[in-house]
């Protein structure tokens, strides 16, 4: 590497206050391993289950050992006294610009969030980084919030005319207060089988497939442990799970498609992360016309929520008719080297390490584009 070329400091943030804490650790470990140590100085930043930020020492080891601690919140102050800051470099002297320094949070060029679920993938962390004026990988505040909340996301897709399987939103309070009425409503509109899931979670945590009223009751109770909003969906018959990776900012592109053959009745948490017997078929065995349409819808869904950087878009294909239903957009998908998002790009001739590079480039590109926007208004006399 050129001696005059400074390494970019990348803060990889992982862990967090969510049911997907362990998944985040696995994804972050893969990202850290893939980052080119000749190009990047890596700062691993762990967030404990209680919300404490770990910016020094072996944060990955600390989280794996179950460290909790007192919750902390880095300052979102973008001024020189702020604690979550970006370091600026003079284009002429290549020295750090005076006055930009970190206190509790070291200086960084870009943040790579690898936080799945609430308090990381839902726009909360993104809002903190926006306030601190720090570039970061992935979707912005609005896209992250929409991508996390399955009810809001489905409403947006339906408004745009995209095919979405029938569904209902149930508030936890209504379920607790009027369970019998809710059960009748679900049975009349969706019938069995159906799925229950927390509106704001991922990795199939809290998801149940319900074949009867008894199972539906258990499923509603389980989903209600994780969120105040419960989504109930019609189970697409003989559904094939098709996924598409999307990459880019204002001109996103879609990867080849992949299909998941779950080892369990559906692609639940155990099938994803524990059993290890689910199959990933890449490319998915679909007619070319269907593949092209799914890829088109993936990019459209990505743009509809104003996504940036990356997302995995999931579809369900009805086994008997081939009818396609858009399921959801995951703005921070699983990122281990065996996860579908990077594997689909690898099959599309973009290896894992180059994918990570490209995501950092997109983050800095979007940050520079934002800086073109005025933040003050002067009335001309």
HELIX and SHEET records of a PDB file:
HELIX    1   1 UNK A   21  UNK A   34  1                                  14    
HELIX    2   2 UNK A   59  UNK A   64  1                                   6    
HELIX    3   3 UNK A  124  UNK A  132  1                                   9    
HELIX    4   4 UNK A  141  UNK A  148  1                                   8    
HELIX    5   5 UNK A  150  UNK A  159  1                                  10    
HELIX    6   6 UNK A  172  UNK A  177  1                                   6    
HELIX    7   7 UNK A  179  UNK A  189  1                                  11    
HELIX    8   8 UNK A  213  UNK A  223  1                                  11    
HELIX    9   9 UNK A  269  UNK A  273  1                                   5    
HELIX   10  10 UNK A  288  UNK A  304  1                                  17    
HELIX   11  11 UNK A  340  UNK A  347  1                                   8    
HELIX   12  12 UNK A  352  UNK A  370  1                                  19    
SHEET    1   A 4 UNK A  53  UNK A  54  0                                        
SHEET    2   A 4 UNK A  40  UNK A  47 -1                                        
SHEET    3   A 4 UNK A   8  UNK A  15  1                                        
SHEET    4   A 4 UNK A 110  UNK A 114  1                                        
SHEET    1   B 4 UNK A 167  UNK A 171  0                                        
SHEET    2   B 4 UNK A 229  UNK A 234 -1                                        
SHEET    3   B 4 UNK A 194  UNK A 198 -1                                        
SHEET    4   B 4 UNK A 208  UNK A 210 -1                                        
SHEET    1   C 5 UNK A 279  UNK A 282  0                                        
SHEET    2   C 5 UNK A 253  UNK A 261 -1                                        
SHEET    3   C 5 UNK A 240  UNK A 248 -1                                        
SHEET    4   C 5 UNK A 309  UNK A 317 -1                                        
SHEET    5   C 5 UNK A 324  UNK A 330 -1                                        
END                                                                             
